[in-house]
Amino acid sequence: MGNRFILAHARGLHAYNDAFGPKRSNWAEMVATLIKHTPVKDPARYGQMGWSYINPNCRLNMQTVTEDPEWYLRNGWVTERPDLSRVIDNSYCDYAVQQLGTYQPWAPGRAPVITQPPHRTGRTPGHAPRRDERDRAVPQLR
């Protein structure tokens, strides 16, 4: 069941990245689906939105996964560092990549086209601000 779910999820990640990444293929079809299933009904709005990067090979961003518990530890939300090797299992993602192949963000022999300016934090487009950048706006609840 897990392999079938992650395979379908990875296919969706491929379609998302094909539409909103450098390829820009099937963009109109993806926008039509979003219009049908979300509250945003104006197609022009989708061309104005910034799109987050989501790894089409379904692997977690280990830097972020590691930074989040560190922030919780520094700020007293947890008392010990979790052993991430006990909770992260990439075998499902490995299965999806084995079935679908490694995702190629652009056609072979064609350079990527960057269509978005750098994010306001200076990080690359599609990356959320680091947790320490977000805390300024988050009230401390204790």
C-alpha positions in Angstrom: 0.0 0.0 0.0 2.8 2.5 0.9 4.6 1.8 -2.4 1.5 2.4 -4.4 0.7 5.6 -2.5 4.2 7.1 -2.9 4.3 6.1 -6.6 1.1 8.0 -7.2 2.4 10.9 -5.1 5.7 10.9 -7.1 3.7 11.0 -10.4 1.9 14.1 -9.0 5.2 15.7 -8.0 6.5 15.1 -11.6 3.4 16.7 -13.0 3.7 19.7 -10.6 7.4 20.2 -11.4 6.8 19.8 -15.2 4.1 22.5 -15.1 5.7 25.0 -12.6 9.4 24.2 -13.0 11.7 25.1 -15.9 9.9 22.8 -18.4 6.6 24.7 -18.1 4.9 21.8 -19.9 1.2 21.1 -19.3 1.0 24.4 -17.4 -2.5 25.2 -18.8 -3.8 21.7 -17.9 -2.4 22.1 -14.4 -4.0 25.5 -14.0 -7.3 24.2 -15.2 -7.2 21.5 -12.6 -6.3 24.0 -9.9 -9.2 26.3 -11.0 -11.6 23.4 -10.8 -10.4 22.3 -7.3 -9.3 25.5 -5.5 -10.9 28.8 -4.6 -8.6 30.7 -7.0 -10.7 30.9 -10.2 -8.7 33.6 -12.2 -6.2 31.9 -14.5 -4.1 35.1 -14.6 -3.5 34.8 -10.8 -1.6 31.5 -11.3 0.9 33.3 -13.5 1.6 35.7 -10.7 2.1 33.2 -8.0 5.4 32.0 -6.7 5.7 28.2 -6.7 7.5 26.2 -4.1 10.0 23.7 -5.1 8.9 20.2 -4.2 11.5 17.4 -4.8 10.0 15.3 -7.6 12.1 12.4 -6.4 10.1 12.8 -3.1 13.2 13.0 -0.9 13.1 15.3 2.1 15.4 18.3 2.3 17.6 16.9 5.0 19.1 20.4 5.8 15.6 21.7 6.7 14.6 18.5 8.5 17.7 18.8 10.6 17.3 22.5 11.2 13.8 22.3 12.5 14.5 20.1 15.5 17.6 22.2 16.3 15.3 25.3 16.5 12.9 23.5 18.8 15.8 22.4 21.0 17.3 26.0 21.1 14.0 27.5 22.0 13.1 25.0 24.7 10.2 23.3 22.9 11.9 19.9 23.1 14.5 18.7 25.7 16.5 16.4 23.5 17.6 16.1 19.9 15.5 13.4 18.1 17.3 10.6 16.3 16.1 11.3 12.7 17.4 8.0 11.4 14.7 6.3 13.4 11.9 8.3 11.8 13.0 8.9 8.2 12.6 6.0 5.8 13.5 6.7 2.2 12.7 3.2 1.0 9.3 4.3 -0.4 10.9 7.2 -2.4 13.6 4.8 -3.6 10.9 2.5 -4.9 9.2 5.4 -6.7 12.5 6.5 -8.3 13.2 2.9 -9.3 9.8 2.7 -11.0 9.7 6.2 -12.6 13.4 6.9 -13.0 15.2 10.0 -11.7 13.2 13.1 -12.6 14.9 15.4 -15.1 13.9 19.1 -14.6 14.5 19.9 -18.2 15.0 18.2 -21.5 18.4 16.7 -22.0 20.7 19.1 -23.8 18.6 22.1 -22.9 19.6 24.5 -20.1 17.1 25.4 -17.5 15.1 28.6 -17.8 14.9 30.6 -14.5 11.7 32.6 -14.6 11.6 33.9 -10.9 13.8 36.4 -9.2 15.5 35.4 -6.0 13.3 35.1 -2.9 13.3 38.1 -0.6 15.5 36.4 1.9 18.2 35.9 -0.7 17.6 32.2 -0.9 16.7 30.5 -4.1 13.1 30.7 -5.4 10.7 28.2 -3.8 12.5 27.8 -0.6 10.6 28.8 2.6 12.4 31.1 5.0 14.5 29.3 7.6 12.7 28.7 10.9 14.8 31.4 12.7 13.7 33.9 10.0 10.1 33.0 10.6 10.2 33.3 14.4 10.2 37.0 14.4 6.5 37.0 13.2 5.5 34.0 15.4 4.4 34.9 19.0 6.0 32.8 21.6 3.4 30.6 23.4 4.6 29.2 26.7 
